[in-house]
Amino acid sequence: MALPSLWQSSFNYQISTDVYEGPLDILLHLIESAELDITKLSLAKVTDQYLNHLRNLTDQDPVEVSAFLVIAAKLVFIKSSILLPSPKDMDDESEEDIGNQLARQLIEYKKFKIAANWLKERNEKGLRSYYRVSAPPLVIEHLDISDIGMYDLIDILVETYFKNEHETPMSDVVAISALTLKTRIDEIKTILRKQSKVNFSNFLSKDVSRLDVVVTFLALLELVKNHAIIAAQESLFSDIAFETTQNLDLEFELEL
């Protein structure tokens, strides 16, 4: 037995309780309110509540009420089949059980209802997506210089050339330090050859820049890594002392 389509009959249905629009909405609400699963047994449990709701329908279009009557008839049949089991020889295996059919239709309806509520929330939040149904148009660009003469090109060249003449040169904006890691290592070796033990602060001048400090520190780390000097610190945040070893004059390659 195939269930009739209920969409058309419930399309114009309005109910004052909430946003329900038809018999499947009411049935789904009754099952979820009772915290039941959508099964044949659950449909039988909410039959009385559904029939009570049907009695309260007044001044409705007969076509719309008929949709509620169809569901009510199915529920009564399901409840009666559970309370009064029929003989086995009367079962028709070729036709899907009406309870399973209604439960399956209600499960599908719930999926669409959840999807509709999700789309409604996205619409209220202004979240919209538009899919491109066709390939982007191919725009062939064409440069028309038929109206441009030689003097026009000269004016464009002069304008481009002198456009940024009042801006500060990049060489004046960014100062590039000439200090390199290899140069700083050689300078540190020269100092350590005169003094076998030197503190880190003594390698830095008074007007030293941040870049000089970083390069000096990296140079000392390279010397420590190659066992040319030994670093020691007496206490936390105290000055670091560097002492030479016998490998100070040995050459090594920098891992840049």
Protein Blocks (a to p, Z undefined) as FASTA:
>chain_A
ZZddfklmmmmpccfklmcfbfklmmmmmmmmnopacdfklmmmmmmmmmmmmmmpghia
fklmmmmmmmmmmmmmmmmmmmmccdfklpcfkbccfklmmmmmmmmmmmmmmmmmmmmm
mmmnopacdddfbdcddddddddfklpcfklmmmmmmmmmmmmmmpccfklmpccdfbdf
klmmmmmmmmmmmpmbdcfklmpcfklcfklmmmmmmmmmmmmmnopaccddfbghiacd
ddddfklmpccdddZZ
